[in-house]
């Protein structure tokens, strides 16, 4: 027989799962359309994408100024705890210089938050990173440089349990 405290605990856990709709470690974004997590492991861009996929996510693809502002607000308090200069995003022009693609859908990106003078393809830079010391504006980077990464996933569907 379940005790009252067990029923309350289970109710709270279920309410949290339903209300946040993001798995543990992820934060709900604008309009709860996506869930985001900063992956605190330095990795190349390709390794970061695989790391995100291990959590049912992909490298984040920022589609609007509203989403960029949300991400900035999420990362700003963590600035000093991020040891890398950049945070990887989902976006690469490896297939065609200057044409940045979403690595998941291979569709062209339509929103950009480039830092002044970027992208510059300096020495063959092909992957998008947010430069933490420049208000998280975007910079094309060498895909092999190890950086932290921002992962994005869809919210949990109703009744979906993770763990």
Beta strands, then each sheet from edge to edge (+ up, - down):
strand 1: 27-28
strand 2: 35-43
strand 3: 58-59
strand 4: 86-92
strand 5: 127-131
strand 6: 137-141
strand 7: 147-153
sheet 1: 1+ 2- 7+ 3-
sheet 2: 1+ 2- 7+ 4+ 5- 6+
end
